[in-house]
Amino acid sequence: MKIICNKADLVKGVSIVSKAVPSKTTMPILECILIDATTDIIRLTANDMELGIQTEIAGWIEDRGMIAIDARIFSEIVRKLPDNEITIETDENLQTVITCEKAKFDISGKPGDEFSYLPVIEKENSIEVSQFTLKELIRQTIFSISDSESNKMMGGELFEIKDNILRVVSLDGHRISIRKIELKEETEDKKLIVPGKTLIEISKILSGEAESMVNISYTSNHIVFEFDQTIVVSRLIEGEYFKIDQMLSSDYETKVRINKKELLNCIDRATLLIKEGDKKPIIIQIGDEWMELKIKSQIGSMNEEITIEKEGKDLMIGFNPKFLIDALRVIDDEEVTLYLMNAKAPCFIKDEEESYIYLILPVNFNAAV
Amino acid sequence: MKIICNKADLVKGVSIVSKAVPSKTTMPILECILIDATTDIIRLTANDMELGIQTEIAGWIEDRGMIAIDARIFSEIVRKLPDNEITIETDENLQTVITCEKAKFDISGKPGDEFSYLPVIEKENSIEVSQFTLKELIRQTIFSISDSESNKMMGGELFEIKDNILRVVSLDGHRISIRKIELKEETEDKKLIVPGKTLIEISKILSGEAESMVNISYTSNHIVFEFDQTIVVSRLIEGEYFKIDQMLSSDYETKVRINKKELLNCIDRATLLIKEGDKKPIIIQIGDEWMELKIKSQIGSMNEEITIEKEGKDLMIGFNPKFLIDALRVIDDEEVTLYLMNAKAPCFIKDEEESYIYLILPVNFNAAV
């Protein structure tokens, strides 16, 4: 094989597919990137068997062929070469010579046919959203997946298509995050559980442009994201997702409208009195036109008052401050509305159209604080 | 005590003195910052008994007094408070209330008189350099101090004043770094060994402005740096520094003039074939108008040719690539000159005025590579 590419194109392509290279594996071939120039197109592929990414890069093919090269070494080499044309040439012993200007690297490759190709997916159905929208959907929900090994389902996000609405849901047992968008084209109802890792990696690759579209197609086992020159294929998590609708309620006794940044900064300040792993709640006392936040730990105590608009009853309720911070950080609105029932019932943060809903369970606290 | 300061001033002051707060200590009082408002000036001080820093901050003193507060907590609190006036008030039980807008923190302090004040230094002699110059002197030499516990001297830098020249020297047994500057005023000859930690921390505080001066005064045990509203006092390392002049030589058999960036990038690329702790040398072969750099490891091999201007003999020599990189990174010249004798003798990188000299010992290599 002999190919010539521009450094910038190669760096970009390698960086995209590297997201699917496993950090630990017992199969050395999976630590490689496959360079496939057997056709008229240069394709880079990485595949950890759960998640596979393939991307096309521009370049000239002088000799067709393919080679698998250690992803870490290859990525470091191309990154550090001068900004110029890079030639990659392999011989029959899989020795690979990478040349750029006067710099010449000589490393050994692995046979390309040992590499696991991406599975071929029969696309049954598909939807289309912009790169911007997908990136936002992920950012605004991914923080409440759970990384516990005991419940695989919580490590994924529900992508539910129903009545041409895409609803993305994540939950970890203490909170639920929901984002909804309308789809432009009629689509059959469907539920998919996408692994969190897939979404995290894809979100790093997405440019986030509002004009550039992502085609998302799926079968009962796989989901495929296609955008720019890239294809991301991931296994789905099998099983039935949690029934979340019965946990959502639109009843409330107290409704609070508050400046988001003010609330976020205040909770953020309060957390510095808590050490990692220390489960001190932040206590929120809601009065007529004010809300008082209090926290107390061995280090000291903190309290602060914030002006609010309130409807309904006064209330005192405790939360894990991290859960409030996580939700408030990803909401783009300047003002947010909190809906509360009592000190034992979940708090809902949502907008009027319910394009986002964050449910957070309260925690017990000692009222004497 | 009751004082009122602007957040920005307080954050800046706390950040300066925090550099002298030890990360580990058996004396809890040393983990504190002393706020001293017993006079008309608000002073912050931290002191780990080797290095002490004091800085003045603007503010109003409503009630004179002093208090020692845990440096980490205090620094996090002031950083996260709103950008406004901060009031710090203590009561007779050393409870300290920090208020800013509607946020109120309550933490406990320690008695200020338990705190170790900076030692009072009888200034015998002093020199003056700009913040820019001092920061550069440190940056261009600090990388070749040694952090080995076995030789305390190598953990410091020699500040040698002789014939109104300040020469700063560091060495670690494999290399020597030297920077020289002319002093503006007549000064008595003197040798001081300043701890590396002091120089690293001071370099973080220095603004690096060319117009702002640093007054450096010293006794046989201490060195004092005064600049802006800040005083840094450090113990000196006792003893006699290495005799370096006998290691310096101006003889050479080969002189090479080379583009610095090209050489640096080439060595930097070569190092990615070496794993951490792996002692593979980079082999440099010097020919008439070219220099070839080669490296070989288990991962693969790399070679590259660079155009040079040469005087004298051809030569093949091996180096630890890191030592070359460290020196080349801090040299500001576009072109550098290497002076070499043979494969066993040190290489010198220096400018014509010898305002900088980097001596690097070669390493053995297998010529068959």
Interface residues (C-beta under 8 A of the other chain):
Chain A: D70 I73 E76 I77 K80 L81 P82 K102 A103 K104 F105 D106 I107 S108 N265 C266 D268 R269 L272 L273 I299 G300 S301 M302 N303 E304 E305 I306
Chain B: I73 E76 I77 K80 L81 P82 K102 A103 K104 F105 D106 I107 S108 N265 C266 D268 R269 L272 L273 I299 G300 S301 M302 N303 E304 E305 I306
